[in-house]
Each structure stands twice: as C-alpha cells, then as structure tokens.
C-alpha cells in the first residue's frame, strides 16, 4: 500500500513530512518527494529522498532506447492506482509537489488545491460560480 499527497507550497509539505516522522513513526526511507523544481529547504534536499520530474541523465539515456519517458516508467515502478496516478500527473502539471508515502498504513490520494488554503486576513474571496448571479 502507498499514498500520494500533493502540496502547493514547501511549508505545508515540510509540516506534513515532520508529522509523518514524529507522530506516525514513518521512516524517512518511506518518503519520496517529486517536484518540478529543487527545494530551498535543507530537509527536503537531504533528509528525504527528492526527485525532479525531469529524471537523471541515466533516466534520459534509458528513455532514448525505450518506449515512454522517465515519468511513465517511474509511475509504473510506483504501482499507483488510477486515482493516485491522476493526482500525481495533475500535481506535477500544475507545479505542485507530490509526497509519495510507501508505507502499508497509508493508501489512496489526498490532493491540495489553492482553494483549500487559508487566506490572509482581509483578503476578499470571490466565488466565481456566484459572480453571474
């Protein structure tokens, strides 16, 4: 069993990783972060395994001689469910970070969207669905 969680910012991702390690006793070897970019945080760069979606030079070399890109092979190796694969692809397409939890106690996918985040005090939020009413 495994779980995919997506994050729109590094701060929330760090909090979740810390929670998993401290509260839920998930070993850091069971956590992998996938992203379009590198991270500013030392913990994300050194404490947990992190990978950019471009793949390594070795990934690119192998993909030259095989069908599918590094991303397709990575998804296949992760044994994701359809729901997890959709969350993974959507998050990376939209420049979010993906936390892969390879632990039997976790399953499914949990996604975060901008609409789920707390707003700064004084921010005016407009519901676009009700704008035309």
N, C-alpha and C positions, 0 to 999 in steps of 0.2 A: 504494500500500500504506500501511496505517496500523496502529497498535496501540493498544489500550486497556489501561491498567493501573489497578488500584484500590488504595486505601490507606485504612487505618483511622485513621491519625494523620498529623499535619502533619510531624512529624520525619522519618518514613520517606519521605514524598513529597518533602521538600526534598533528602534524601540522593540519591534517585533522579534528580531533576532535575539536581543537581550532577554526578552520574556521567554522565548523558547528555551534558551540555555539555562536561565536562572530558575524559572518557575516550573517548566515542564521537563527539565533534565534532558533535553535533546542535545546530542553531541554535535559539535561543530562540523564533524566529518559528514553529518547527515544533512547539512545545509549547503545549498549552492545558489548563488545569485547570478542571474542572467540580465544583461543590460546592453543598451546601445552604446553606452559611454563608460568611461572609467569613473571611479568614485573618489571623492575628496577624503572620505573617512579612512583612517588607517585601519580600523577594524574591518571594514569591508574589503580593503585591499590585501590584508594579511591574515586576519583571524578566521574568515570563512572563505570557502572556495568561490571565486567570482570569475565569470567568463563574459567576454563581449561577444555579441552575436556574429561578428564578422568571422570568428574562428581563428585558429592559429595558422601559421604558414603550412604546417603539416595537414591541417584540415583542407586548406585550399588546394594543396597538391593532390590529395586523395580525391577531392571532388572533381578535379580535372579529368581523372580517369574513370569516374563512376557516374552513375545516374543520380540526380538530386544533389542539392547543395549541402554544406555542412549543417545547416539548420534542420533539414529533413532527416539526416542521419542522427542528429542529436535528439530530436523528438522521438525517433524510433527507439533509440537506446534508453530513453527515459520511461518507456512503456506507459505513456499517458493515455487517459481515457479521452473520448471525443470532447467532453466538456473541458477538461484540462488543456487539451491541445488548442481549443478555440481561445481560451483565456490567455494562454501563453502567446499565441500569434497576435491577438488583439493588443495585448500589453506592449509587446515589443514594437509593433507597427506604430503605436501611439507614444513611443518613447517613455514607457513606464519600466520599472524594474520588476523582475519576476523572482520570487523566492521559491525554490524547489525544496520541499522537506521530504527526505527519503527515510521515513520512519513509519513502522506499522500502525502506530496510534493515530496517524493522520491520513485523511483521504479527501478527495474532491478538489474543488477550486473555490477560492474566495477572491473576488475582484474589488478593486477600489477605483472609483471614478471621481472626477473633480467635484461632482455634485454631492459626494459623500463627505467631503472635507468640511471642517469648521471654517466659518468666515471670520474675518477680522471684525472687531466691534465697529459698528457704524456703517458696515457695508450694506448697500441696498441690493437685494437679490430680486431679480425679475424672473418670474416663471413664464417662459416663452410660450408655453401652451395656453396660458390665460391672457396673453397680451392682446389678442384679437377680440376678446370678449367685451 
